[in-house]
């Protein structure tokens, strides 16, 4: 690697995305890259010529270790959809002129489905124009819905946080008794794929029976069947805990959160901002049964909880960052690094690269056979798939009792 590398972060932040950034930086420098630039706020920031030299921030091994332990996106993220090449060629001409100015040999983009759409379009333009820059996608999403990869960095840490939080909510829910019982509804991220919500089942163990009901977006949601199940459970126990995906829909395709209020915000990729599912269901159950209810949104906590990060997840995130640089250095372009599970016991996983055209804009959903027959929980096979991904801890660097992060000024 004789020239420069540029790396960007895109989409929703995670507890592991910066570990991939650290992997990109270290591997690029080890392979001889002169400079490693970071796009500020992804491709959107690059179009505004906003970038930095990562060597100004990663000056010691401690900086690299802090970066691996820093949640969210150090470089800043974006949700920017590139136009089709034939729709606005000027956008691509500007991007590639910036890449030429910076003497970029490899362009690495860390992100999920929509980010892989960016890699696909840029690599296609490079082929059409004969441009030498190579474009590689580095997987990242807590949603775990990228095609062709066993799982995605970011998911393991989010799953660990969700399983832990649901277990603590279950403990809390039995502290006080209410005359008509208590129903706690935990809303978990996941628009179309229920990988995160299913992770609530990790709370189950010898010391905890786990959540009573789990609802994934892959299965149509029936309000009245839900109410009947809650009533039946409350006749047997004083507290019920339910995990629901933010994206659950009724049989006619209506998001449950839309039953309570309309959704106004839609991002550049046409995704509605989903919120309020737990609140609506808590109000519905309170009205139907008259019991006390709680609506709990894990919200952004589930994606940025570095204090509960999985060691496996952080190490694999670093690994795929390095693998992305290696792939570009060896001549690949228009590819994404994927994780291939080799065994469960002992857990082993390797990397390879796949054609990004077979990944971009696709979604990997939870298999129907991993959801129970009633659609109210996940199977042992689902739990066996997730459990290796949450193993181990990453000790934060503590200063005055609080984790220290790698920081950059936000006015860049």
C-alpha positions in Angstrom: 0.0 0.0 0.0 1.8 3.1 -1.3 -0.7 5.9 -1.2 -3.5 7.0 1.2 -6.6 5.5 2.7 -9.8 7.2 3.6 -12.4 5.7 6.0 -15.9 6.8 6.9 -18.7 5.7 9.3 -22.3 5.7 8.3 -25.7 4.8 9.7 -26.6 4.1 13.3 -23.7 4.2 15.9 -22.7 1.1 17.9 -20.5 0.1 20.8 -18.1 -1.5 18.3 -17.9 0.7 15.2 -14.8 2.6 16.5 -13.0 -0.7 17.0 -13.4 -1.3 13.3 -12.0 2.2 12.7 -9.0 1.3 14.9 -8.6 -1.8 12.9 -8.6 0.1 9.6 -6.1 2.6 10.9 -3.6 0.2 12.3 -3.7 -2.2 9.4 -3.4 0.6 6.8 -0.4 2.0 8.6 1.2 -1.5 9.0 0.7 -2.1 5.3 2.5 1.1 4.4 -0.2 3.7 3.9 1.2 7.2 4.0 -1.9 8.9 5.5 -5.2 7.5 6.8 -8.0 10.1 6.5 -11.3 10.0 8.2 -14.4 11.5 6.6 -16.4 13.6 9.1 -20.0 12.4 8.9 -19.5 9.9 6.2 -20.0 10.5 2.5 -22.1 13.6 3.2 -19.2 15.2 5.0 -16.8 14.2 2.3 -18.9 16.0 -0.3 -18.4 19.1 1.9 -14.6 18.3 2.0 -14.7 17.7 5.7 -12.1 15.2 6.8 -9.2 14.8 9.2 -5.9 13.0 9.4 -6.4 10.2 12.0 -2.7 10.2 12.9 -3.3 13.5 14.7 -5.7 11.8 17.1 -4.2 8.3 17.3 -0.8 9.1 18.5 -0.1 6.3 21.0 -1.3 2.7 21.6 -3.4 4.0 24.5 -5.3 6.2 22.0 -6.0 3.2 19.9 -7.2 1.2 22.9 -9.4 4.1 24.0 -10.8 4.3 20.5 -11.8 0.6 20.6 -13.6 1.3 23.8 -15.3 4.5 22.7 -19.0 4.1 21.7 -20.9 5.8 18.9 -19.0 7.1 15.8 -15.8 8.9 16.5 -15.8 10.4 13.0 -19.5 11.2 13.0 -22.1 9.4 10.9 -24.7 10.2 8.3 -27.8 8.8 6.6 -27.1 10.1 3.1 -28.3 8.3 0.0 -26.2 8.8 -3.1 -28.3 9.4 -6.3 -28.1 6.8 -9.1 -25.2 7.5 -11.3 -27.4 8.4 -14.3 -29.4 10.8 -12.2 -26.6 13.1 -11.0 -23.2 12.4 -12.4 -21.9 15.7 -10.9 -22.1 14.2 -7.3 -19.7 11.4 -8.4 -17.4 13.7 -10.2 -17.0 15.8 -7.1 -16.4 12.8 -4.8 -13.8 11.4 -7.2 -12.1 14.8 -7.6 -11.7 14.9 -3.8 -10.3 11.4 -3.7 -7.8 12.4 -6.4 -6.8 15.5 -4.5 -6.1 13.3 -1.4 -4.3 10.6 -3.5 -6.7 7.9 -2.2 -5.8 4.3 -3.0 -8.5 2.6 -0.8 -11.9 3.9 0.4 -13.3 2.0 3.4 -16.9 2.5 4.5 -18.1 1.1 7.9 -21.9 0.7 8.0 -25.0 -1.4 7.3 -27.4 -1.9 4.4 -27.6 1.6 3.3 -23.8 2.1 3.6 -23.2 -0.9 1.3 -25.4 0.9 -1.3 -22.8 3.7 -1.2 -20.0 1.2 -1.8 -21.9 -0.4 -4.6 -22.5 2.9 -6.4 -19.0 4.2 -5.9 -17.3 1.0 -7.1 -19.6 0.9 -10.1 -18.6 4.5 -11.0 -15.0 3.6 -10.6 -15.4 0.7 -13.1 -17.3 2.8 -15.6 -14.6 5.6 -15.5 -11.6 3.3 -15.1 -10.7 5.0 -11.7 -8.0 3.1 -9.7 -9.4 3.7 -6.2 -10.7 0.5 -4.6 -13.9 0.5 -2.5 -14.6 -1.9 0.3 -17.5 -2.2 2.8 -16.9 -3.0 6.4 -20.0 -4.4 8.1 -21.6 -2.7 11.1 -25.1 -2.7 12.4 -26.8 -3.7 15.7 -29.7 -4.8 13.6 -27.7 -7.8 12.4 -29.6 -7.8 9.1 -26.8 -7.7 6.5 -27.0 -10.5 4.0 -24.2 -13.1 3.4 -22.5 -12.6 6.8 -23.1 -14.8 9.8 -23.6 -11.8 12.0 -22.5 -8.1 12.1 -20.1 -6.3 14.5 -22.2 -4.2 16.9 -24.9 -6.8 17.3 -23.1 -8.9 20.0 -22.6 -5.9 22.3 -26.2 -4.7 21.8 -27.6 -8.2 22.4 -25.5 -8.4 25.6 -26.9 -5.1 26.8 -30.5 -6.1 26.0 -30.3 -9.4 27.7 -28.7 -7.8 30.8 -31.2 -4.9 30.9 -34.3 -7.2 30.4 -33.0 -9.4 33.3 -32.6 -6.4 35.5 -36.1 -5.1 34.5 -37.5 -8.6 35.5 -35.8 -8.3 38.9 -37.2 -4.8 39.4 -40.7 -5.8 38.4 -41.2 -8.2 41.3 -40.2 -5.7 44.0 -43.6 -4.1 44.6 -47.0 -5.8 44.4 -50.0 -4.2 42.8 -53.6 -5.3 43.3 -54.2 -6.0 39.6 -50.6 -6.8 38.7 -47.8 -5.0 36.8 -47.1 -5.3 33.0 -43.7 -3.9 31.8 -43.3 -3.5 28.1 -39.7 -3.1 26.8 -39.3 -1.6 23.3 -36.3 -2.7 21.4 -34.9 -1.4 18.1 -35.5 -3.4 14.9 -37.6 -2.1 12.0 -38.0 -5.3 10.0 -35.6 -7.8 11.6 -36.1 -9.1 15.1 -32.5 -10.1 16.0 -32.3 -7.4 18.7 -35.7 -8.1 20.3 -35.0 -11.9 20.2 -31.9 -11.2 22.3 -34.2 -10.4 25.3 -34.4 -14.2 25.6 -30.7 -14.2 26.8 -32.1 -13.0 30.2 -33.4 -16.5 30.8 -31.2 -18.7 33.0 -31.1 -20.7 36.2 -31.8 -17.5 38.2 -34.3 -15.9 35.8 -37.2 -17.2 33.8 -36.7 -14.6 31.2 -39.4 -12.3 29.5 -42.9 -13.8 29.3 -43.5 -12.7 25.8 -41.3 -11.7 22.9 -42.7 -10.1 19.7 -40.6 -9.8 16.5 -41.5 -7.7 13.4 -41.3 -10.8 11.2 -44.6 -12.0 12.7 -47.9 -10.1 12.4 -49.1 -8.7 15.7 -52.6 -9.2 17.0 -53.6 -6.7 19.7 -56.5 -8.8 21.1 -54.5 -12.0 21.2 -51.8 -10.1 23.0 -54.3 -8.8 25.6 -55.7 -12.3 26.2 -52.2 -13.7 26.8 -51.3 -10.9 29.2 -54.6 -11.5 31.1 -53.8 -15.2 31.4 -50.3 -14.6 32.6 -51.5 -12.1 35.2 -53.9 -14.7 36.6 -50.8 -16.8 37.4 -48.2 -14.3 38.5 -48.0 -10.7 39.8 -45.7 -9.3 37.1 -45.4 -9.7 33.4 -42.5 -8.5 31.2 -42.9 -8.3 27.5 -40.2 -7.5 24.9 -41.4 -5.9 21.6 -39.7 -4.7 18.5 -40.3 -1.1 17.6 -41.3 -2.4 14.1 -44.1 -4.8 15.0 -47.1 -4.5 12.6 -50.7 -5.6 12.6 -51.9 -7.9 9.8 -52.7 -5.0 7.5 -49.1 -3.7 7.7 -49.7 -0.8 10.1 -46.9 -0.2 12.6 -48.3 -0.6 16.1 -46.6 2.7 17.0 -48.7 4.4 14.4 -51.9 3.4 16.1 -51.1 5.9 18.8 -49.8 8.8 16.7 -48.6 9.5 13.1 -44.9 9.3 12.1 -43.7 12.5 10.5 -39.9 12.0 10.2 -38.6 9.9 7.3 -34.9 9.6 6.5 -33.1 9.8 3.1 -33.6 6.1 2.5 -37.4 6.3 3.2 -37.3 4.8 6.6 -39.9 6.1 9.1 -38.6 7.0 12.6 -40.3 4.4 14.8 -41.0 5.1 18.4 -43.9 4.8 20.8 -44.7 1.1 20.4 -44.3 0.3 24.1 -46.2 3.5 25.2 -49.1 2.6 23.0 -49.2 -1.0 24.2 -48.9 0.0 27.8 -51.8 2.4 27.5 -53.8 -0.3 25.6 -53.2 -2.9 28.3 -54.0 -0.5 31.2 -57.3 0.3 29.5 -58.2 -3.3 28.8 -57.1 -4.8 32.1 -56.8 -1.9 34.6 -53.4 -3.0 35.8 -50.3 -0.9 36.3 -48.1 -0.7 33.3 -44.7 0.6 32.4 -43.4 1.5 29.0 -39.6 1.2 28.7 -37.6 2.3 25.6 -34.0 1.1 25.6 -33.6 3.6 22.7 -30.0 4.8 22.0 -28.7 3.1 25.2 -28.8 -0.3 23.5 -26.4 0.8 20.7 -23.9 2.8 22.6 -23.5 0.9 25.9 -19.7 0.3 25.7 -19.6 -0.4 29.5 -21.5 -3.7 28.6 -19.6 -4.5 25.4 -18.9 -8.0 24.3 -15.2 -8.9 24.0 -16.0 -11.1 21.1 -17.8 -8.3 19.4 -15.0 -5.7 19.9 -12.3 -8.1 18.7 -14.3 -9.1 15.6 -15.1 -5.4 14.8 -11.3 -4.7 14.9 -10.7 -7.8 12.8 -13.1 -6.8 10.0 -11.6 -3.3 9.9 -8.2 -4.8 9.2 -9.7 -7.3 6.7 -11.2 -4.5 4.7 -7.8 -2.8 4.3 -6.2 -6.1 3.4 -8.8 -6.8 0.8 -8.3 -3.4 -0.8 -4.5 -3.7 -0.7 -4.8 -7.1 -2.5 -6.9 -5.6 -5.3 -10.5 -6.2 -4.3 -13.1 -3.6 -4.9 -16.9 -3.6 -4.8 -16.8 -6.1 -1.9 -17.8 -6.3 1.7 -16.0 -8.2 4.5 -18.2 -10.9 5.9 -17.9 -13.0 9.1 -18.0 -16.8 8.6 -18.8 -18.9 11.7 -16.5 -22.0 11.7 -17.7 -23.6 14.9 -19.8 -22.9 18.0 -18.0 -25.0 20.6 -15.3 -23.7 20.7 -16.6 -20.6 19.0 -14.5 -19.7 16.0 -15.1 -17.2 13.2 -13.1 -16.1 10.2 -13.4 -13.4 7.5 -13.8 -13.4 3.7 -15.1 -10.9 1.2 -18.3 -11.0 -0.9 -19.7 -9.1 -3.8 -21.4 -6.0 -2.3 -24.1 -6.1 -5.1 -25.5 -9.2 -3.4 -25.6 -7.4 0.0 -26.7 -3.8 -0.6 -30.3 -3.0 0.0 -31.1 -6.6 1.1 -32.2 -7.7 4.6 -31.5 -10.9 6.6 -34.5 -11.6 8.8 -34.9 -14.0 11.7 -35.8 -17.5 10.2 -39.4 -18.5 11.0 -38.2 -21.8 12.5 -36.3 -19.8 15.1 -39.6 -18.2 16.3 -42.0 -20.4 18.4 -45.2 -21.6 16.8 -47.4 -18.9 18.5 -45.0 -16.1 17.5 -44.5 -15.1 21.2 -40.9 -16.1 21.7 -37.7 -17.4 20.1 -36.4 -21.0 20.1 -33.3 -22.5 21.7 -31.6 -22.5 18.2 -31.9 -18.7 18.2 -30.3 -18.4 21.6 -27.6 -20.9 20.7 -26.8 -18.7 17.7 -26.5 -15.5 19.7 -24.8 -16.6 22.9 -21.3 -17.0 21.6 -21.4 -13.4 20.3 -21.9 -11.9 23.8 -19.0 -13.6 25.5 -16.3 -11.8 27.4 -16.0 -8.3 28.7 -13.9 -5.3 27.7 -12.6 -3.4 30.7 -13.1 0.4 30.3 -10.2 2.7 31.0 -11.6 4.4 34.1 -10.8 7.9 35.2 -12.4 9.3 38.4 -14.8 6.3 38.3 -16.1 7.0 34.8 -15.0 5.4 31.5 -12.6 7.5 29.4 -13.2 7.9 25.7 -11.2 9.2 22.8 -12.6 12.6 22.0 -12.4 15.0 19.1 -13.8 18.6 18.9 -17.3 18.7 17.3 -16.7 22.0 15.5 -14.5 20.4 12.8 
